[in-house]
Amino acid sequence: MVGGLSMSIEITSVPDRRGRAPRVRNQIITVAVALCLTVAICASDRLVRSYNFYSQVIDARLASGYLTSRPGLYAAPRVLQVGQK
């Protein structure tokens, strides 16, 4: 109290936006994690499917005799002569 007078001060301020930023950041992090998990699940599914497919191909080739299933293409042997580089 100054000189017997009482003064009241009304405080008005801008709305607090600090509460909004963490929510937006949490939503961005949640979306990023969900996207990473989706990509990881799709990639692992693709890896498992391709592994199973190619393992069946290899098993079929081994069962039929892998040495007999490949045709051999050979070139004529080189003839070496004296003084040839």
C-alpha positions in Angstrom: 0.0 0.0 0.0 1.4 3.3 -1.0 0.1 6.4 0.8 -3.0 4.7 2.0 -4.2 3.9 -1.5 -4.8 0.4 -2.6 -4.3 -0.5 -6.2 -5.2 -3.7 -7.9 -3.5 -4.7 -11.2 -5.3 -6.9 -13.6 -2.9 -9.2 -15.5 -3.9 -10.3 -19.0 -1.7 -12.3 -21.1 -1.5 -14.2 -24.4 -2.9 -17.8 -24.2 -0.3 -20.3 -23.2 0.8 -22.3 -26.2 3.4 -24.3 -24.5 0.9 -27.2 -24.0 0.3 -27.4 -27.8 3.9 -28.0 -29.0 4.5 -31.2 -27.0 1.2 -32.7 -28.3 2.2 -31.9 -32.0 5.7 -33.3 -31.4 4.3 -36.5 -29.8 1.9 -36.9 -32.8 4.8 -36.5 -35.2 6.9 -39.0 -33.3 4.0 -41.5 -33.1 3.4 -41.2 -36.9 7.1 -41.7 -37.6 7.4 -44.7 -35.4 4.2 -46.2 -37.0 5.7 -45.6 -40.4 9.0 -47.2 -39.5 7.2 -50.2 -38.1 5.0 -50.6 -41.2 8.1 -50.4 -43.4 10.0 -52.9 -41.3 7.0 -55.3 -41.3 6.6 -55.1 -45.1 10.3 -55.5 -45.7 10.5 -58.6 -43.4 7.5 -60.1 -45.0 9.1 -59.6 -48.4 12.3 -61.1 -47.2 10.6 -64.2 -45.8 8.5 -64.7 -48.9 11.5 -64.5 -51.2 13.6 -66.8 -49.0 10.8 -69.4 -49.1 10.5 -69.1 -52.9 14.2 -69.4 -53.6 14.7 -72.2 -51.1 12.0 -74.2 -53.0 13.8 -73.5 -56.3 17.1 -74.6 -54.9 15.6 -77.7 -53.2 14.0 -78.7 -56.5 17.3 -78.3 -58.4 19.1 -80.3 -55.8 16.5 -83.1 -55.9 16.8 -83.4 -59.7 20.6 -83.5 -59.7 22.2 -80.1 -59.9 25.1 -81.4 -62.0 22.9 -82.8 -64.7 20.6 -79.7 -65.0 23.2 -77.3 -66.3 24.2 -77.5 -69.9 27.9 -76.9 -70.5 29.0 -74.5 -73.2 32.6 -74.6 -73.9 34.8 -72.7 -76.3 37.5 -74.4 -78.4 40.9 -74.4 -76.7 43.5 -71.9 -77.7 46.3 -73.1 -79.7 49.7 -71.8 -78.5 52.5 -71.4 -81.0 56.2 -70.7 -80.5 56.8 -66.9 -80.3 53.2 -66.0 -79.7 52.5 -63.3 -77.2 
